[in-house]
Amino acid sequence: MSTASEIYTELLELKTRIGFEEISELDIACKSTIHRFLSNEPALSNVPIIKIDAVLDYTYERINIGNWKDVKPYLRKTMTIASYIKLIACIKSIEPSSHLDVLHLQKLFKIIDHGLLFGCPIEKEPQLLQKCATILNKHNCEQFTYMKLSSSAQNQDDIQNIDSSCHQGNEIEVVDCPSMEYFYKEHILTQKPVVLTNCIQHWPALTKWTDQSYLIKLAGLRTVPVELGSKYTDAEWTQKLMTLGDFIKQHIFTTEGPTGYLAQYQLFDHISELKNDICEPEYCCFSDNNEPVDINAWFGPKGTVSPLHHDPKKNLLAQVVGEKRIYLFAPSDSELLYPHDDELLNNTARVDPRCPDLQLYPKYKDAKAQICILKPGQMLYIPPKWWHFVESLSISFSVSFWWE
């Protein structure tokens, strides 16, 4: 196992990929601090952490003023670069000949993740902090008890004996690994939903992610944003940063406390090692532009719910672990689903299709639902603007691919 000194040397090699021009708009005090410590190795080796913390605190406050979409890129790049400098400083403070223990790694990963969550890629080295995490991850040797994340961890009777009287609708068409031409003509052009089978059987994730010890050993010390609450439309809904290991221990294998959901998060940009376990489906090539596909993770216990809503992009939802019940409604049914009046929620409906209140929402009786239970190894194609309601029937891990 490498010593702290050897890890420091490996991380230091990334310094040459940082360009000062990316933070030229930063105020002179912060900019001079960063410039001084990156301009020569001795200064970088003896960074007073309190000075870098001051830069990080100042930048964090600036980032959190106003709307996230209006944050200037140079501020987020400053967060990335300053996090790298703090990482170097913290490793330098460890006895050079010693090996990193779990407490060291936990502290160092927290620095990296803070930079990833609030920073953004820099031009010369977009994967700066991800590469730092990969270097550290080679030394993460914490041991964990093996536990399975498959639906067998749940009571299968809970899935099989659910009252079907409230779940009325037509079954979504199922097609076995269609050709590219067939998928394009029959589903992309016609905007018709379909369940696809035998398309992702080669994914290592289908076997690896059923073992929570794999996830914890690979990423258990990494900090991620977790939604707390039954659904995002509830008043008590909130978000909290926690390590993936704590999320699994506190929310996946326990029914106590609020529901926790790692939802709609770009986990694979954050933790690149997990991206090796999946592949972007070839069907995503049918695009109107050259923009990259948005890949998001959805990981949670039985009972997580995404309220009835629609998205502007094409969506392939791949089910890796567990099962989900999904309701779909065509855009033509929009008026029958009672969308919220609030501008922030106007893509979300008020109706719960599991047991709709027809006294409150009488028009819903004319809506035409399509339903499926999505199982491991299957993908559901959801066309743009199609309404969808998603409920986990067991511990579940899904991956969504969004593109235009």
ZIDANOR-V702618 format. One record per pair of residues at least 4 apart in sequence whose C-alpha atoms are under 7 Angstrom apart, sorted by sequence separation. I is the first residue (numbers start at 1). J is the second residue. D is the distance in Angstrom with one decimal. If there is no record, write none. Layout:
BEGIN
i: {I:I}
j: {J:J}
d: {D:D}
END
This chain:
BEGIN
i: {2:3:4:5:6:7:8:9:20:26:27:28:29:30:31:32:33:34:35:40:41:42:43:48:49:50:51:52:53:54:55:56:57:58:59:60:61:67:73:74:75:76:77:78:79:80:81:82:83:84:85:86:87:88:89:90:100:101:102:103:104:105:106:107:108:109:110:111:112:113:114:115:116:122:127:128:129:130:131:132:133:134:136:149:152:156:157:158:178:179:180:181:182:183:184:185:186:187:188:204:205:212:213:214:215:216:242:243:244:245:246:247:248:249:250:266:267:268:300:329:333:342:352:357:358:374:382:392:2:26:100:121:148:178:183:184:187:209:215:232:242:247:248:340:341:351:37:38:121:187:208:209:231:268:340:358:36:37:229:268:339:63:229:251:339:340:228:229:251:339:340:37:228:339:340:227:228:338:339:63:227:337:338:116:226:227:337:338:225:226:337:225:226:59:225:112:224:225:223:224:175:177:223:224:59:174:175:176:177:223:224:87:112:172:173:174:175:176:177:222:223:172:173:174:175:176:177:221:222:56:172:220:221:87:109:220:221:30:219:220:56:336:337:83:216:336:83:216:229:230:266:267:52:228:229:266:267:228:229:265:266:336:83:228:264:265:227:228:264:52:226:227:263:264:333:80:226:227:263:79:80:226:227:262:263:49:225:262:310:261:262:309:310:79:80:261:309:329:49:79:80:102:260:308:309:329:307:308:328:329:47:76:77:327:328:46:76:77:261:327:328:45:76:77:327:77:84:326:327:326:45:325:326:252:325:25:252:324:325:251:323:324:23:323:324:22:323:322:323:23:322:331:23:319:321:331:319:320:330:331:319:320:329:330:319:328:329:319:328:329:150:318:319:328:149:318:327:328:148:149:317:318:326:327:148:149:316:317:326:327:147:148:316:317:326:146:147:316:325:326:146:147:315:316:324:325:146:315:324:325:145:314:315:324:325:144:314:323:324:314:323:313:323:205:312:322:204:205:311:312:322:323:203:204:230:231:311:322:142:203:230:231:310:321:322:203:231:310:321:310:320:321:309:310:319:320:308:309:319:8:308:309:318:319:308:317:318:307:317:318:8:306:307:317:8:306:316:317:305:306:315:316:305:315:316:4:304:305:315:303:304:314:315:303:313:314:4:302:303:313:314:4:5:302:313:4:5:302:3:4:301:302:3:4:301:302:3:4:300:301:3:4:300:2:299:300:299:298:299:298:297:298:297:180:296:297:295:296:19:295:296:18:295:17:18:294:295:17:293:294:113:293:294:113:293:210:109:110:109:110:206:106:205:206:289:287:288:287:284:11:1:130:130:130:252:116:150:151:206:150:201:200:198:197:198:197:196:197:195:196:195:196:195:194:195:167:194:166:193:166:193:193:192:191:172:169:170:171:172:169:170:171:172:169:170:171:169:159:154:151:151:150:149}
j: {6:7:8:9:10:11:12:13:24:30:31:32:33:34:35:36:37:38:39:44:45:46:47:52:53:54:55:56:57:58:59:60:61:62:63:64:65:71:77:78:79:80:81:82:83:84:85:86:87:88:89:90:91:92:93:94:104:105:106:107:108:109:110:111:112:113:114:115:116:117:118:119:120:126:131:132:133:134:135:136:137:138:140:153:156:160:161:162:182:183:184:185:186:187:188:189:190:191:192:208:209:216:217:218:219:220:246:247:248:249:250:251:252:253:254:270:271:272:304:333:337:346:356:361:362:378:386:396:7:31:105:126:153:183:188:189:192:214:220:237:247:252:253:345:346:356:43:44:127:193:214:215:237:274:346:364:43:44:236:275:346:71:237:259:347:348:237:238:260:348:349:47:238:349:350:238:239:349:350:75:239:349:350:129:239:240:350:351:239:240:351:240:241:75:241:129:241:242:241:242:194:196:242:243:79:194:195:196:197:243:244:108:133:193:194:195:196:197:198:243:244:194:195:196:197:198:199:243:244:79:195:243:244:111:133:244:245:55:244:245:82:363:364:111:244:364:112:245:258:259:295:296:82:258:259:296:297:259:260:296:297:367:115:260:296:297:260:261:297:86:260:261:297:298:367:115:261:262:298:115:116:262:263:298:299:86:262:299:347:299:300:347:348:118:119:300:348:368:89:119:120:142:300:348:349:369:348:349:369:370:89:118:119:369:370:89:119:120:304:370:371:89:120:121:371:122:129:371:372:372:92:372:373:300:373:74:301:373:374:301:373:374:74:374:375:74:375:375:376:77:376:385:78:374:376:386:375:376:386:387:376:377:386:387:377:386:387:378:387:388:210:378:379:388:210:379:388:389:210:211:379:380:388:389:211:212:379:380:389:390:211:212:380:381:390:211:212:381:390:391:212:213:381:382:390:391:213:382:391:392:213:382:383:392:393:213:383:392:393:384:393:384:394:277:384:394:277:278:384:385:395:396:277:278:304:305:385:396:217:278:305:306:385:396:397:279:307:386:397:387:397:398:387:388:397:398:387:388:398:88:388:389:398:399:389:398:399:389:399:400:91:389:390:400:92:390:400:401:390:391:400:401:391:401:402:91:391:392:402:391:392:402:403:392:402:403:94:392:393:403:404:95:96:393:404:96:97:394:96:97:394:395:97:98:395:396:98:99:395:396:99:100:396:99:396:397:397:397:398:398:398:399:399:283:399:400:399:400:124:400:401:124:401:124:125:401:402:125:401:402:222:402:403:223:403:321:221:222:222:223:320:221:320:321:404:403:404:404:403:132:139:270:271:272:395:270:321:322:377:322:377:377:377:377:378:378:378:379:378:379:379:380:380:380:381:354:381:354:381:355:382:383:383:383:370:368:369:370:371:369:370:371:372:370:371:372:371:393:394:394:395:395:395}
d: {5.9:6.4:6.0:6.3:6.3:6.2:6.0:6.7:6.7:6.8:6.1:5.9:6.4:6.4:6.0:5.9:6.5:6.2:5.8:6.5:6.0:6.5:6.3:7.0:6.0:6.2:6.6:6.2:5.9:6.1:6.1:5.9:6.2:6.4:6.1:6.3:6.6:7.0:6.2:6.0:6.4:6.5:6.2:5.8:6.0:6.4:6.4:6.2:6.1:6.3:6.2:6.1:6.3:6.1:6.3:6.9:5.6:6.3:6.0:6.3:6.2:5.9:6.2:6.6:6.5:6.0:6.0:6.4:6.3:5.9:6.2:5.0:6.6:4.9:5.9:6.5:6.2:6.2:6.3:6.4:5.9:6.6:6.8:6.4:6.8:6.3:5.6:6.3:6.1:6.2:6.1:6.2:5.7:5.3:4.7:5.4:6.0:5.2:7.0:6.0:5.2:6.1:5.8:6.0:5.7:3.7:6.5:6.2:6.2:6.3:5.8:5.5:4.8:6.1:6.2:6.6:5.9:5.1:6.5:6.4:6.7:5.8:5.3:6.0:4.5:6.3:6.5:6.3:6.5:5.8:6.5:4.3:6.7:6.1:6.5:6.1:4.7:6.9:6.5:5.7:6.6:7.0:6.7:5.7:5.8:6.0:5.0:6.1:6.6:6.6:6.7:6.6:6.7:5.9:5.0:6.8:6.9:4.5:6.4:5.1:5.7:5.9:4.6:6.6:6.6:6.1:5.7:6.7:5.4:5.5:5.8:6.9:5.3:3.9:6.2:5.9:5.6:5.4:5.8:6.7:4.4:5.7:5.6:6.9:5.5:6.5:6.9:6.6:6.6:5.3:5.9:5.7:6.1:6.2:4.6:6.0:5.6:6.6:6.3:5.7:7.0:6.1:5.2:5.9:6.5:5.8:6.2:5.8:5.6:4.1:6.3:6.3:7.0:7.0:5.2:4.6:5.2:4.8:5.5:5.1:6.2:6.0:6.1:6.0:6.4:6.2:5.4:5.5:5.8:6.2:6.7:6.2:6.4:6.4:6.9:4.8:6.2:5.8:6.5:4.0:6.4:5.0:5.9:6.1:6.9:4.9:6.3:5.4:5.6:5.8:6.1:6.4:6.5:6.0:5.2:4.6:5.9:5.6:6.6:4.9:6.3:6.0:5.4:4.7:5.2:5.3:5.6:6.6:5.7:6.2:6.2:5.0:6.2:5.8:5.8:4.9:5.6:6.2:4.5:5.7:6.8:4.8:6.9:5.6:6.4:6.3:6.7:5.0:5.6:6.1:6.2:5.4:6.8:6.7:4.8:4.7:4.1:6.4:6.4:4.9:6.3:6.6:6.5:5.8:5.9:5.3:7.0:5.4:5.7:6.4:5.5:6.3:5.6:6.3:5.0:6.7:4.1:5.5:6.9:5.7:6.3:6.5:5.4:6.7:4.6:6.0:6.8:5.7:6.9:5.5:6.4:5.9:6.3:6.2:4.4:6.7:4.9:5.5:6.3:6.7:6.6:5.2:5.1:5.6:7.0:6.3:4.9:6.5:6.7:6.8:6.1:5.9:6.3:6.6:5.4:5.3:6.1:4.8:5.1:6.7:4.9:5.9:5.9:6.4:5.9:6.7:5.0:5.7:5.5:6.5:5.1:6.0:6.1:4.5:4.4:4.3:5.4:6.7:5.4:5.7:5.3:6.6:6.7:5.1:4.7:5.9:6.2:5.1:5.5:6.7:6.0:5.9:5.6:6.5:4.6:6.9:5.6:4.6:5.9:6.5:6.8:6.5:5.8:6.3:6.6:5.3:5.2:5.0:5.5:6.4:6.4:6.3:6.3:4.4:6.8:5.8:5.0:6.2:5.3:4.9:5.5:4.8:5.9:4.8:5.1:5.5:4.8:6.1:6.1:5.4:5.6:6.3:5.9:6.7:6.4:5.8:5.4:4.5:6.6:5.2:6.6:6.2:5.1:5.1:6.7:6.9:6.8:5.5:4.9:4.4:5.6:6.9:5.0:6.2:6.6:5.4:6.2:5.5:4.6:6.7:5.2:6.7:5.6:6.6:4.2:6.9:5.1:5.3:5.9:6.0:6.3:5.8:6.9:4.4:6.7:5.1:5.7:6.4:5.7:6.6:6.6:5.1:4.6:5.5:6.7:6.5:5.8:6.6:4.6:6.3:5.4:5.5:6.7:5.1:5.8:5.3:6.6:5.2:6.1:5.4:5.9:6.9:4.5:5.3:5.1:5.0:6.4:4.0:6.5:6.2:6.3:4.7:5.4:5.9:4.2:6.9:5.4:5.8:6.0:6.2:4.8:6.5:5.6:6.6:5.7:6.7:4.4:5.6:6.4:5.0:6.0:6.2:4.8:6.6:5.7:6.6:6.9:5.3:7.0:5.7:6.8:6.4:4.8:5.5:6.9:5.7:6.6:5.6:6.3:5.0:6.6:5.7:6.4:5.8:5.1:6.3:6.6:6.7:6.0:6.3:5.4:5.6:6.7:6.9:7.0:6.8:5.8:5.6:7.0:6.4:6.9:6.8:6.9:6.8:6.9:6.7:5.8:4.8:7.0:5.7:6.0:5.9:6.7:6.8:6.9:4.9:5.7:6.7:6.8:5.0:5.7:6.2:4.5:5.8:6.4:5.8:5.3:5.4:5.3:5.4:5.3:6.2:6.6:5.3:5.6:6.7:6.4:5.5:5.7:4.7:4.7:5.0:5.8:5.2:6.0:5.9:5.9:6.1:6.1:5.4:6.0:6.8:6.5}
END
